[in-house]
Amino acid sequence: MEDRKESELKSFCSRNILIILGFSCIMAVVALIAVGLTQNKPLPENVKYGIVLDAGSSHTSLYIYKWPAEKENDTGVVNQIEECKLKGPGISRYAHKLSEIDIYLTECMIRASQVIPKSQHEETPVYLGATAGMRLLRIEDAQLADKVLAAVTKSLSNYHFDFQGARIITGQEEGAYGWITINYLLGKFIQKLNWLYLRSDENGAQETFGALDLGGASTQITFVPQNKNIESPRNALHFRLYGRDYSVYTHSFLCYGKDQALRQKLAKDIRGTDGILRDPCFHPGYETVMNVSDLYSSPCTRRFAMIHPFSQFQIQGTGNYRQCQRSILELFNTSYCPYSQCSFNGIFLPPPHGDFGAFSAYYYVMDFLNLTLEETTSQEKVIDTMEKFCSQPWEELKTYFGDVKEKYLSEYCFSGTYILSLLSSYHFTADSWKNIHFMGKICLPCPLPLGSHSLPPSESLVCHLGISSSSPASVLFLRFC
């Protein structure tokens, strides 16, 4: 009898102790929330931050990323929380005005200092990656390119962040990282997950997208060929990502970004003129004057350089898409191919396979032309749009697009025609055009296993990829995680 009473007493005490403890826990949480509210401060987040500066040929952008410091199952969700565009051109343009680099970087770095909590500044990594603009400068003057990077390093080291370095990435890296980034953002690498990402779907990873990247100074094409035989070893990359092996084709065409391609075309076309170039890639009524020396200042135009009897030449637009395309296609040498199939200039290219994400200038140009809606945009419609757009008088165009800078507005006819010509050289046809998806930003937070992966080309980086597919910043790997 006494044993029974003692048992009941213990049970009663246990229940009450649990209730008291449970109540105490609830009160503790309520108290924490109340303190946070009364002090008008949110509960502390256990997160990390990172900063990437994407130094392209025409501009530089700063991106801030944020992810959980503690990750369940080695998985975290990483978000891009801020983008800041630096005022001015790409860093290669500061080669002869190094003293201005510090001011150039200041505004966006101060913005980063404001966005990231001060308590985490010292542990927040900063990395600058430069692309084709600096690759061209290195070809032209390697010492000058080193001085630009040194000036950038000195400036970024003055901030209380964890500066990780500034370097020029190769064209192969740019193509590879772009392919990895876009497929990560689309969730193509990891297995399909459900139940809050805790249980894997048995179907595994999906077929990857190809990546089409168009910058100002270079353009990249990267994809997994249907036939895994890549005839040119220099165009082959091999990855092991998320437990799967990938054999990837990639090539970066330096000098074939849209800005350098335009300079090549002008340098080619002014030969044999009297200083007046009647150009079908500019709108009827458009006129501008350029210095010949400025045109030949790029390594990309040296093959067309010659002595002219004039130091300046005038461009007079005639606005004809078909003639513009014929002029552009002359930049692509298709007269020889040492492989079973080439794109141009003797570069091996396997038949394009699967879907492709086209970003950076591909997206910006096509978006301006209102040609990014996949359900209504065929190759035929794009050509029809370009024919009408290029023939539109310049004065009418300026009136209609009064808020667009004249330099950018004047070049959309060339840029749109160039995109069509470039994709044609990659052997995209009217039938395969539907496989091209023009992408800006992919606002999809994805689960990312933040550990070591087998990555190109020679470095193994513990890394994270950017969130924006519209900029080469998404291409860069960071030693964040």
Secondary structure, DSSP 8 states (H G I E B T S, - for coil): -HHHHHHHHHHHHHHHHHHHHHHHHHHHHHHHHHHHHHTT------EEEEEEEEE-SS-EEEEEEEEESS-BTTEEE-EEEEEEE-SSS-GGGGTT-GGGHHHHHHHHHHHHHHHS-GGGSTT-EEEEEE-HHHHHHHHH-HHHHHHHHHHHHHHHTTSSSEEEEEEE--HHHHHHHHHHHHHHHTT-SS--EETTTTEE-TT------EEEEE-SSEEEEEE--SS---S-GGGEEEEEETTEEEEEEEEEEET-SHHHHHHHHHHHHTTTSSSEEEETTS-TT-EEEEEHHHHTTSGGGGGG----S-SEEEEEE---HHHHHHHHHTTS--S--SSS-BSSTT-B-----S-EEEEEHHHHHHHHTT---TTT--HHHHHHHHHHHHTS-HHHHHHHTTTS-HHHHHHHHHHHHHHHHHHHHTT--TTGGGGEEE-S------EEE-SB-B-SSS---B----S-TTSGGGG---S--
